[in-house]
Amino acid sequence: MQGTKILTQGPINRQLFNLAIPIMATSFIQMAYSLTDMAWVGRLGSESVAAVGAVGILTWMSGSIALLNKVGAEVSVGQSIGARSQEDARNFASHNITLALIIAACWGGLLFLFADPILRIFQLKENITNDAITYLRIVSTGLPFVFLSAAFTGIYNAAGRSKIPFYISGTGLIMNIILDPLFIFGFGMGTEGAAIATWLSEATVFGIFVYQLRCRDDLFGGFPFFTRLKKKYSKRIFKLGLPVATLNTLFAFVNMFLSRTASEQGGHIGLMAFTTGGQIEAITWNTSQGFSTALSTFIAQNYAAGQKSRVKKAWYTTLWMTGFFGTICSLVFIFFGSEVFSIFVPEAEAYRVGGDFLRIDGYSQMFMMLEITMQGVFYGLGRTIPPAIVSIVCNYMRIPVALILVQMGMGVDAIWWAVCGTTIAKGIVLTTWFVIIKRKIL
């Protein structure tokens, strides 16, 4: 099929690795946007980090919603390629992009209009809240760039060309690294400058994607970015992508509640430790997500082509890869948590509390990577509901568990242990679910 890579033949290990590395690198680049902001804003003080961190929960929620079309594109387009249907691949690509723009405009408008009441949920000091409101209103206007770029990334991943999003996102990161200190310190704009730098970088990434698809690539013989929506394609996209977007969005809602609890128990230091610690933990999350997405694309094509033995071997291979990396991350977080945290926020009290978060969270890293790997298996098979059920139930269990532990006098550490325990549960339950149904579908 024109402009795509067929994954139903050839060495499995090499194909998975070649797919996963660019996807991982792209995920790291997207994560680095936030970490770059945190690293520079950290030099302004823990209050500024708390302001950006409060908005970070909402930008994470936005990214979760954008997964509807990223995953929708990866699976629907990937399966169309595996079934050798170029017309379906074209239509699914156009529908994902159109839906991404509509959703981004609606969600971004809501965040812009209701920035004030939303951010007052965290009960921060007035100056921190005002900085956060300004930051959110700037980044909310850039959400169409983020959502459309996510859809473009999903289309390229489905086509087996995951290096393209990596190069494009890398360009945006380099731009963000250059612009952050310029706007934050050079122009003296503080957290507002960080938001503007991120906005400009996201707009650049979007522009390069458009140029790449229109002027350099000819995926599926070319396809329109925007189209009149048809029920057949829209329904399939929502069926595939909505469970994934829902579970991640609900996850963000849970984290919003936990962030408020962290603020109540530890003030802005508690909130800062939770949000910044989550950004650092994304190192593990994005690594496993890269392998998971590669696995999803690989399985989507091979399952549609009836190559079930290749599906099984890909699953085993990916488990070994993610297991090895998960072990390394666990050891680093457990034994060097404070040192890692101090790279981003050099205040002694901040990296002491943040180090406790990473140490406790380190015990769950292996299980988190296991859960995300299993998500890739289910997504590639077109069964996105089981991961959604497991994730939603376990994530919402964090709220009562955290409240119980707070009542037991554990303070802000109660939140860290609630996160750790439920992450372990998700990895075990989702893996067990797949093992039970594996014989029936493979």
N, C-alpha and C positions, 0 to 999 in steps of 0.2 A: 504493500500500500504506500502511496507516494508520501515521502517525508517522514516515515515512521520506521521503527525497528521492531521486527517480529521476534518474539522471545520464546517461541514454541520449539525451537531447535537450538542445539549448541550447548557448550559447557555451562551448567547451572551456577556454579560458584562464581565464575568470572562475570556472568551476566548480572547476578545479584550485586556483586561488589561494584561493578561499573555503574549500575543504576544507583546504588545506595550512596556512594561517596559524593557525587555532585548534589544529591538531595540533602544529605547531611550537611554538606558545606553550605548549601543555600539556607538551611534551617539555622545554622550557626550564624550566618550573616544576618538573618532576620532577628535573631536573638541579640546579636551584637549591637543593633540599633539601640535597644534598651540599655544594654550594659554600658555602651559608650556614653549615653546620656547620664546614667547613674554614676559612672566614674568621674565625669567632669563636674556634675552637679554636686557630687560628694565633697568636692573641694569648697563648695559654698556653705556646707554644714548639714547636720542631720535633719534640720527642719525643711530645708529645700528638698532633700532626698525623700522625706515623708510626703511632701506635696506631689512630687513626680510619681511616687509609689502609689498614692491614692488614685491618681489618674491611670496608673499602670493596670490596676484591676479592670478598669473600663476598656482600656485598649486591648487587654487580653480577651475580654468579653467580645469585643469587636472582631478580633481575629478568630474567635470561636465561631461566630456567626458566618464569617467568610469561608469557613470550612465546608459549609453547605455546597458551595459551588466548586471548591477545590477538590473535595472528595467526590462530589457528583461528577466532575469532569474526569478525574482519574479512573473511576470505575466504569462509567457509562461509555466514555470514549475508548478506554482500554478494552472493554468487552466487545465493542463494535469492531475494533481493529483485529482482535482475536477471531471474530466471526467473519472477517474479510468483507465487512460492509462499510465502504467508504462514505456512502450517502448518510448512514446513521451517524457515523463519526462526525461528519460536517455539521449535521443538525444538532447533535448534542453539544458540540463546541459552541455554536452560535447561541443556543438556548442558555448555556451556563453563563456566558458573558452578559447577555441581556438581563438575566435574573440577578446577577451580581450587582449591576448598576442600580437596578430598582431597589434592592434591599439596602445597599450602601447609602443611597440618598435618603431613604426613610429613617434608617438608624442614626446616621450622622446628624440629621435634622433634630431628632429627639434629644441627642446628647448636647447639642449646641443650645437648644431652648431651655433645657432643664438641668443645665450644669450646676447651678447654684443649689437647688434642693437635693440633688443627688449627692454632691460632695459634702454637704452638711451632715450626712448620715454618719460620717467618721468622727464627728465631734472633735475636730482639731482646733488649734488656736486660730483666731480670726485671720492673722496674716498668712498662715499656712493654707487655710481654706481659700483665700482670695488668689494666692499664687496658683493653686490647683485649678480653680475655675478658669482663669486665663489660659493656662496650659491646655485644658480639655477643649475649650472652644476653638483653639487654633488647630489642634490635631483632628478634631471632629470634621473639619472642612476638607481634610485630606483623605477621609475614609473611602471615597470612590476610587482613588488611586490604589489603595490597599486591597480592596475587594476585587477590582478588575485584575490586578497583578496576581492575586491568588488564583483566580480562574485561569489566567494565562499559564501560570505555573502548573496547574493540574492538567491542562491540555498537553503541555510539553512532556510532563511525566508519563502520561498515558501513552504518548507516542514513542516512549523509550528514549527521549532526548533530554534527559534531566540536566545535562551540562549547560544548556542555554539559560534556564532560570538562575543557575549558579553564577554565570558570568554577569548577567544583568544585575542580579541582587548585589553581587560583589562591587559593581560600579557604584551602586547607591550607598553601600557601606563606606567605601572610601570617601565619597562626597560628604557623608555624615560626620566621619572622623575629622575631616578638614573644617567643616562648617561649625561644629559644636563649640570648640574653644573660641572661634572667631566671634560667634554671636553671643556666647555666654559671657566671655571675659573681654574680648576685643571691643565689642560694641556695648559692653556693660548691661546686657539685657537679662542676665540671670536665667531663671527657669523658662521665661518667655522665649529667650534666645534658643534654648534647647528644643522647644516645640517648633520654632520656625525652621531650624536646621533639619529636623526630622521631616517636616512637611515638604521642604524643597527636595530632599533626597527621595522621598516616596514618589513625588511627581516626576522626578527624573527616571526612576525605575519604570514607571508606567509608560512614559514617552518612548523609552528604548524598546519595551515590549511591542508597542504599536509599530514602531519602525521595523523591528525584526520580522514580525508577522506579515507586514504589508510589503516590505521592500526586499527582504532577503530570503525568507522561507516560503514554501508553498505546501504547507501541511494539508493533506487530504485534497489536493488540487485547488486549494484556496476556499475560504468560507467567509461569509459576512459576520462582522462583530455583533451586530444587532439584528434581530429578526422578530417577526410576529410570532408570539408564543403559541405553541400547539400543545394541546392537553397530553398527547401521547408522550412527548419528550419531557415536558415540564413535570408530569406526574412521576416519571421514572427518576428524574434528577432529585426531586424532593424525597422519594422513597429511599434513595441511596444516601443522600447527603443530610437530610433533616435529622435522623437519629444521631449522627456524628456531631452536627452543629448543636443539637439540643443538649447532648450530654456534656459537651465542653462549655456551653453557655450556662447551664445549670451549675456546673463546676465553678464557674466564675462567680455566680451568685453566692454559692457557699463560701467562696474565698472572701467575698465582700463582707459577709456576716463575720467570718473569722477575723478579718482585718479590723472591724469595729471592736470585736472582743479583745484583740491584741492592743488596740488603742486604749480601751478601758483599763486593761490590766497593766500595761507598760507605758502608757502615754505615746508620744510620737516616736519614741525609741522602739517600742513594741511594734507599732505599725511599720516603721522603717525596716526592722529586722525581718518581719514576715514578708513584705513585698520585695525587698532586695534579695533576701534569701531565696525566694521563689525564682527570681531572675537568675541567680547563680545555679540553682538546681536545674534550670533549663538546659544546662550543659548536658546532663544525663538524658533529660527528656528529649532534646532535639536529636541526639545521637540515635536513640532508639526509634524516634519518629522517622528518621531518614531510612533506617533499615526496614521499618514497618511499611513505609510508603513504597519502597522498592519491592518489597514482598507482595504488597497489594497489587501493584501493576503486573508483576510477574505471574501471580496466581490468576488474575483476571483474564490474561491472555491464554494461559495454559489450561485453565479450567474450562473456558469457552471452547477450546480446541480439543477437549477430552483427554488431555495429557495429565492424568491424575498422579502418576508416579513422579513426575517432575514437581508437582505441587507438594507432595510429601517431602521430597528431598530438599526443596527450597525451605520448607518450614524448619527441618532439622538443622540445616546450615545456618539459618538466621538466628536460631536459638543459641548456638554456640558463639556466634559473633557478639550478640548483645550480652550474653552472660559474662564473657570475658571483660568487656568494657564496664559493665555494671559493677563488677568486683573492684576494679581500679577506682571508680568514682566513690564507692562506699568507703574504701580505705582512706582516700584523700579527705572526704568530708568528716569522717569520724576522728581522725588524728590531727588534721590540719585545718579544721573549720575556721577558727579565729584568724589564722594567717591569711586564708583565702578571702575572708570577708573584709579584712583590713585593706585589701587592694582597692576596694571600691569606696569604703567609708572609713577614713583613718582615725575617727574619734574613738578613744579607748572604750567608753561605755557602749558605743554602737557595735564595735566588732566583738565585744565580749558577749552581748546578748545575741548578736547574729551568729557567732561561733557556736553557741548552744543550739540554735536552730539547725545549723548544718550537721552538727554532731548527731543529734537525735534523728534527723531526717536521713542521715547516711545509712541507718540500719534498713531502710526500705528501698534503697535504690535498685537492688537486684530485682525485687518484685515489681517495681514500677516499669522496668525495662521488659519484664516478662509480660505484663499486661498490655503494653503498647505493641509488642511483637505479635501477640495474639489478636489484637485489633486488626492488624494488617492482614492476617489470615482470614478473618471473618469478612472484612471489607472486600477482599479479592474474590471471595465466593459469593458476593452480593448479599451477605447476611449481616446487615449493619445493626440490627435490633439487639442481639445478645450483648455486644459490648456496651450498648447504650443502657440496657437494664442494669448490668453489673456496676457500671460506673456511677449512674444516677443514685442507686440505692446506697452504695458504699460512701459516695461523696456526701450525701445528705446525712449519713450516720455520723459524720465529723461534728456536726452541730451538737447533738445531744451528748456525744462522748466528751467533747471539749467542755461543755457546760458542767457535766458531772465532775470532771477532773478539776475544773476551776473551783467548784464547791468543796472539793477535797483539800483546797489550799495550795494547789500546785502553781498558781499564778500564771504568767504568760507561757511557761513551759507546758501547761496543759494543752495548749493549741498545737504545739509541736508534736506531742505524743499522739494526739488525736489524728493528725495528718499521717504520721508514720504508721500507726496501727491499721488504719483503713486502706492505705496504699498496699500494705502486705496482703490484706484480705482480697483486694481487687485482683492481684496477680494470681493468687491461688484459685479463686472461684472461676475466673474466665478460662484459665487453662484447663481446669477440671471439666468445664462445660464442653469445650472443644473435644477433649479426649473421649467424652461420652458419645458425642454425635459423629465422630470421625469415621467410624466404620460405615455409617449409613450414606455419607456423602462422598467419601473417597474409597 
